[in-house]
Amino acid sequence: MGEQRVDAGAGRVRPVTYGVLGILAGLVIGYGLHPPSRTVTRAAAAPACVEVAKGPEPITKSVLAQPQVQATPREAPMPPQASSDAEAMHRRSQSKALMQSLGARLKIAKLAPHATSPEATANEVELYLAGWSDAIMRGSPELIDEMAAEIEREMCEPGAEDAALVVLSRAAARMPDVANARGLECILARGREDFVLWTALDAWSASAQRLGESAVLARVEQSARDERTTQRLTAIRTPPGAEPPE
C-alpha cells in the first residue's frame, strides 16, 4: 500500500517537473533569440528620469525700482553775440513801453479842466513823472542808454506838442544820465523864448558838465532877450560850486 502511494505521488510530480522545465527552457530560448532592447529598458526607467519643469526666472530687479526716464538733451547755449543782441532788443522793448506809459499819462492830463497851457498840463503829470523817473533810476539802471535814445527821439519828433516837450525836459532834469545834447538842441532850435525853452535849459544845466559846448546853445545865448532865459544860460556857464556873477 505504501509503495503504490509513492508511485502514485511520483507519477503526479513528474509531469509538473517536466512542465516547469519546459517553460524555463522556452524563456531561455526566447531570451537568446530576442534579447530585450536597451531602449525598452530606458523607456521603463523614464518615469524616474522625468525632468522637472523649470519655474519662472528669478527677479533680479526690484519691482519698486523707478523706471528710467531718458534725460532731455540740454539746448546748446546761445552764442555770445546772439545773447547780447537779444538782451539789447529786450531793453529797447522795455524802454518803448515806459515811454508809452508816460505818453498815456500825458493824454489823461490833457483832460483836466485847468490844463490850459503846456506848463499846467505838464504839472498834472509831475507826480507821476517823479515816481516814473525814480523807478527807472533805482530799479532799471541798465535801461539808461535806451531811455536816452527814446527821449531824444521824442524831443526831435516833428510836430511834438509843447506839453510833451516840457515833460521830456523835466524827465531829463530828473535823470541827468539820460539827458542828450542832440535831443535838447532840437528844443532849443525852435527859436522861441517860452516855458518850453526854459525847461530845456534847466535840463541842460543839470548835465552841463557832461554835455559840454553846443553851437545851438551859443545861438540861443546870442539871441536871448528874456531875463528868465539869460538867468538859465548863466547857470549853465557857471562851474559847479562857484558863485554866479551878479
Secondary structure as UniProt FT lines:
FT   HELIX           2..33
FT   HELIX           38..45
FT   HELIX           46..49
FT   TURN            63..64
FT   HELIX           80..109
FT   TURN            110..111
FT   TURN            113..114
FT   HELIX           118..139
FT   HELIX           141..143
FT   HELIX           144..155
FT   TURN            158..159
FT   HELIX           162..174
FT   HELIX           176..178
FT   HELIX           181..188
FT   TURN            189..190
FT   HELIX           195..206
FT   HELIX           208..211
FT   HELIX           215..223
FT   HELIX           227..237
FT   TURN            240..241
//
